[in-house]
Amino acid sequence: MIMQIVILANSRKFGNRCVAGKDFNGRWIRLTKNGCDFVPVSEAINYGMLKLLDVDGIINIPSREYGYHTENSNYTGIQVFGELNRNLLDNFLDDPEDIFGNGRCLSEAEVQRLNYSLLFIKVTDLCIYIKNGGQYKDKLRGQFTYKNKIYTDIAVTYSPAEEYFKGFSYPYQESYQESYITISLGEIFNGFSYKLISGIFISIT
């Protein structure tokens, strides 16, 4: 059976990409292939933000290791057939009271109690900035406001943003009044799952 989805995340993951989107009933789909939880870059570059895909052979296979990655779904074929009308974006929004709680990460105990790992939200005052990494590589971070709460120091892994900002260095930043972003929860690292900005669409008004 063919399912139509709109891409809302395309994020760096171990040299490949984490690609995810929603069907027209609002169900999240994280594309996985051949038992892997990522999509090769050579394929993922075709699945840009808001691209519309016909996906064949979708089978939901939640991650056994990371119980909150319930959206993982294998597929047998994909065809891009267009791009979502930007006026329809609000139809795909999630409406949580907060973004997986406060702070920039969740403990392993906290995150394993969840049964989802993706949120698509509209935010204000998005600032994408390069954080000084000291003796290490500088890092791309985001700050934004959602329902009057400020979230800061959130890792930006959205691939086009990483590509764009790599031409700049600390303390460069850019700010946007209103934006649509996808927040995903990463795999557990040193006992924590970090919040990631894995998709960005800047609203031009």
C-alpha positions, 0 to 999 in steps of 0.5 A: 500500500502507498502512503503519502507523507510530507517531509518535516525533518532531514537531520544528520545521523552518523554520517547518514540522515534521519528523515521523518514526516507526517501522513495526512492523518497526522501520523509521524513516520521515521523512514528506516531501511534494511534494518537500519535506523537511517537513510543514506545521504545519497537518497536523503538529499532528495527528501527536502523539507516539505517534499511530498512523497509516495511511500510504498510498503510502509511497515511500522517497526518501533525501535527495541533499543530506544522505546520512545522511537515508536515512529520507525517505519521500514519501506520498500520504495519512495517517489517524490511527487511534489511539495506541500503548499506552505499555507497548509503547514498549520494542519500538521502542527503538534500542540504540546504544552511543553517540548519534552519538558524543560532543558535541553535533554532528558535522562534515560529513565525519563525518555524511556517512559515516552512513546513518541520522539518527534514534534512539529511546532511553530515558534517565535524568536528563533535564533540559530547561533554558533557556540564556542566549542573551546578546544573542540569544534564549534557547535550549532545551537538554537534558541526559541520561544514556545508558549511563552517559554524559552528553550536554549542551547538546543543542538541543530542537526537539520542538514541544510542549516549545518551546510549553510552555517559551516561557512561562519564561525563563533559568534555568528548568529541569525534570528527569525521572528516566526518559524516552524521547527521539528524537535526530535529526541536523539539516541541515548548518549552518556545517559541522556537523550538530547533534544535536536532541531531536525527540521526548520522552515522559516515563515516569511511574512 
